[in-house]
């Protein structure tokens, strides 16, 4: 199965996490290059509101958040698994911390003043202003993306030194082969150290630098580009694989089929509304109908998201 579509943009760190995983899995796939800022009409036709990057599409099944995307890809491309069951509790906790707290730290480090001179996004004042307004709207009602550099930098350096020490005696954070923690840590490091101004910091972290080279060597698989309109057309001509599951629910307040909204608990409080198909310990699925995309099933990880009644 290679007919997955990654909705992403080149500079997105979480997209790099998925691109790197697809490279490790040696897979062919399609990509849609979505706008960095809103509006994103093709993406909204598929997700119904969720606007973070990336999103993965398989027919009329839409996967939101890299957490559920990585699990889906590991399931459909089972060679070289990245979720060793003997480590699953610790890995789940470590990856969630990395994708939330460490990512917030990496944003502050990557966008520090001395790094901005080499950041193409901020070379045009009008583009920079539009980007900042868009991210302010994305984080409206939340403080989860904001951290002063004076607070972030000590946390970043402390963790990088610990990663350096661990990688001094192993090829990957998971040992001789990578786990999901390698891919989550890599995208944060990639986001910071792809900037030439900050890359020299790796001179003091040789094991980390070598590990980043090993991760980068996986490449990005075999992507081919299609348009957003073509991706929406694929959804319209497909049927969701997800079907209602009544025997498993982690949300006793709701019954399968109830109209609900699902949204992140950290930032990006733009809900996806639809009929609840599944509420398990690991996954939330809602079905919705879009004028352009038809019937789609939108998947979210349970960790980091909440279900609410529509008021």
C-alpha positions in Angstrom: 0.0 0.0 0.0 1.6 3.2 -1.1 -1.3 5.5 -1.9 -0.9 7.8 1.1 -0.9 11.5 0.7 1.1 13.8 3.0 -0.3 17.4 3.3 2.7 19.4 4.4 5.1 22.2 3.6 8.9 22.1 3.4 9.8 24.1 6.5 7.4 22.3 8.8 9.2 20.4 11.6 6.5 17.9 12.2 6.3 17.3 8.4 10.0 16.5 8.5 9.3 13.9 11.2 6.9 12.1 8.9 9.1 12.6 5.8 12.0 11.0 7.7 9.9 8.1 8.8 8.7 7.5 5.3 12.3 7.5 4.2 13.2 5.0 6.9 10.3 2.8 5.7 11.5 3.3 2.1 8.0 4.1 0.9 6.6 5.9 -2.1 3.8 8.4 -1.4 2.2 11.6 -2.7 2.5 15.0 -1.2 0.4 18.2 -1.3 2.3 21.4 -0.6 -0.1 23.3 1.6 0.2 27.1 2.4 2.3 28.0 5.4 -0.5 30.3 6.7 -4.3 30.3 6.3 -6.4 30.1 4.3 -6.0 26.4 3.4 -9.3 25.6 1.6 -8.3 22.2 0.3 -7.1 21.0 3.7 -10.2 22.4 5.5 -12.4 20.4 3.1 -10.7 17.3 4.5 -10.3 18.1 8.2 -13.3 20.3 8.8 -11.3 22.7 10.9 -8.1 21.2 12.1 -5.3 23.3 10.7 -2.0 22.1 12.1 0.6 20.6 9.8 1.0 17.8 8.7 -2.1 15.8 7.8 -2.0 12.4 6.2 -4.7 11.2 3.8 -5.5 7.6 2.8 -8.6 7.8 0.5 -11.4 9.3 2.6 -9.6 8.6 5.9 -7.8 11.7 7.2 -5.2 11.5 10.0 -4.5 14.6 12.0 -1.4 15.0 14.3 1.9 13.3 13.8 1.1 11.0 16.8 -1.6 9.2 14.9 0.1 9.5 11.6 3.2 7.7 12.8 1.2 4.9 14.3 -0.8 4.5 11.1 2.3 4.4 9.0 4.0 1.9 11.3 0.9 -0.3 11.0 0.5 -0.3 7.2 4.3 -0.5 6.6 5.2 -3.0 9.4 8.8 -3.6 8.3 11.3 -2.0 10.6 8.8 -1.2 13.4 9.4 1.8 15.6 7.1 1.0 18.6 8.8 -1.8 20.5 6.1 -3.1 22.9 8.6 -3.8 25.7 9.3 0.0 25.8 5.8 1.3 24.9 4.8 3.0 28.2 8.1 4.8 28.5 8.2 5.7 24.8 4.7 7.1 24.9 5.5 9.4 27.8 8.9 10.5 26.3 7.5 11.1 22.9 4.6 13.2 24.2 7.0 15.3 26.3 9.3 15.7 23.2 6.4 16.7 20.9 5.0 19.2 23.3 7.4 20.7 25.8 10.7 20.2 23.9 9.1 21.4 20.7 8.0 24.6 22.4 11.5 25.0 23.6 12.9 24.4 20.1 10.6 27.1 18.7 12.0 29.7 21.0 15.6 28.6 20.2 15.0 28.5 16.5 13.4 31.9 16.4 16.0 33.7 18.6 17.2 37.0 17.3 20.6 35.9 16.1 19.0 33.1 14.1 16.5 35.4 12.3 19.1 36.8 9.9 19.4 33.5 8.2 15.7 32.7 8.2 14.2 33.2 4.8 10.7 33.5 6.3 11.6 36.7 8.0 13.6 38.3 5.2 10.4 40.0 3.9 8.7 42.2 6.5 5.3 41.7 5.0 5.6 37.9 4.9 7.0 37.9 8.5 4.0 40.0 9.7 1.5 37.7 8.0 3.2 34.7 9.5 3.2 36.2 13.0 -0.5 37.1 12.7 -1.4 33.6 11.5 0.5 32.0 14.4 -1.1 34.3 16.9 -4.5 33.2 15.6 -3.4 29.5 15.8 -2.4 29.9 19.4 -5.3 32.2 20.4 -6.5 31.3 23.9 -3.4 29.3 24.7 0.1 30.0 26.1 1.5 26.6 24.9 3.6 28.0 22.0 5.2 31.0 23.8 8.4 30.8 25.8 11.1 33.4 26.3 14.5 32.4 25.1 16.0 33.0 28.6 13.7 30.2 29.8 14.0 27.9 26.8 17.7 27.9 26.1 18.8 26.3 29.4 16.2 23.5 28.9 17.4 23.0 25.3 21.1 22.8 26.2 20.5 20.5 29.1 18.5 18.1 27.0 20.9 18.2 24.1 23.8 17.3 26.5 21.9 14.4 27.8 21.1 13.2 24.3 24.8 13.6 23.4 25.8 11.5 26.4 23.3 8.7 25.4 24.3 8.8 21.8 27.9 8.5 22.7 27.3 4.8 23.4 24.5 3.9 21.0 23.7 4.6 17.3 20.1 5.7 18.1 18.1 6.7 21.2 16.4 3.3 20.9 19.7 1.4 20.7 20.9 -0.2 17.5 17.8 0.8 15.5 15.5 3.9 15.8 12.3 4.1 17.6 9.5 6.7 17.5 11.6 8.7 20.0 14.4 9.2 17.5 12.0 10.6 14.9 10.3 13.0 17.5 13.7 14.2 18.8 15.1 14.5 15.3 12.4 16.9 14.1 13.1 19.3 17.0 16.9 19.2 16.3 16.3 19.6 12.6 14.2 22.7 13.2 17.0 24.3 15.2 20.1 23.1 13.5 19.0 23.5 9.9 19.7 27.2 10.4 23.4 27.8 9.5 23.7 30.4 12.3 22.9 27.7 14.9 24.5 24.7 13.2 27.9 25.5 14.6 26.6 24.7 18.1 26.8 21.1 17.0 30.6 21.3 17.1 30.3 20.8 20.9 27.9 17.8 20.4 29.7 15.4 18.0 27.6 12.3 18.8 24.4 14.3 18.3 25.7 15.6 15.0 26.6 12.1 13.8 23.1 10.8 14.9 21.5 13.7 12.9 23.5 12.6 9.9 22.3 9.0 10.3 18.7 10.2 10.6 19.0 12.5 7.6 20.5 9.6 5.6 17.1 7.8 5.7 16.0 10.4 3.1 12.3 11.2 2.4 11.3 8.1 0.5 9.8 8.5 -2.9 7.4 11.5 -2.9 5.5 12.7 -5.9 3.5 15.9 -5.8 -0.2 16.3 -6.5 -2.5 19.3 -6.1 -4.7 19.9 -3.2 -7.8 19.8 -5.5 -6.7 16.4 -6.7 -6.4 15.1 -3.1 -9.9 16.3 -2.3 -11.1 14.6 -5.5 -9.5 11.4 -4.3 -11.4 11.7 -1.0 -14.7 12.3 -2.8 -14.2 9.2 -4.9 -13.4 7.0 -1.9 -15.2 5.6 1.1 -13.9 5.8 4.7 -12.4 2.6 5.9 -13.4 3.4 9.5 -16.8 2.1 10.7 -18.6 2.7 14.0 -17.2 0.7 16.9 -19.7 0.3 19.7 -17.8 -2.1 21.9 -15.0 0.2 22.9 -15.2 3.7 24.3 -13.1 5.8 26.6 -15.7 8.6 26.6 -18.7 7.4 28.7 -20.4 10.8 28.3 -20.9 10.1 24.6 -22.4 7.3 22.5 -21.2 6.2 19.1 -23.0 8.4 16.6 -23.3 11.4 18.8 -22.4 14.7 17.2 -19.3 16.0 18.9 -16.3 18.2 18.3 -12.6 17.1 18.7 -9.8 19.6 19.2 -6.3 19.7 20.7 -5.7 20.5 24.4 -2.6 22.6 23.8 -3.2 25.1 21.0 -5.0 25.3 17.7 -8.4 25.3 19.1 -10.2 25.0 15.8 -12.5 22.0 16.2 -13.5 19.2 13.8 -17.2 18.4 14.2 -18.9 15.3 13.2 -20.5 12.0 14.3 -18.4 10.0 16.8 -17.2 6.7 15.2 -14.6 5.6 17.7 -13.4 6.7 21.2 -10.7 4.2 22.3 -7.7 4.5 24.5 -5.6 5.4 21.5 -7.8 7.0 18.9 -10.7 9.3 18.3 -12.6 9.2 14.9 -15.4 11.5 13.7 -17.2 11.2 10.4 -18.2 14.4 8.6 -19.6 15.3 5.2 -18.0 18.0 3.2 -19.5 19.6 0.0 -16.3 19.0 -1.9 -14.7 15.9 -0.2 -17.9 14.0 0.5 -18.0 11.6 3.5 -14.6 11.5 5.4 -13.5 9.9 8.6 -11.1 12.2 10.6 -8.7 10.4 12.9 -7.0 11.9 16.0 -4.7 10.5 18.7 -6.5 10.2 22.0 -3.4 11.6 23.8 -3.4 15.4 23.5 -7.0 15.8 22.2 -10.4 16.2 23.8 -14.0 15.4 22.9 -16.7 18.0 23.7 -20.4 18.3 23.1 -21.4 21.0 20.6 -23.1 23.8 22.4 
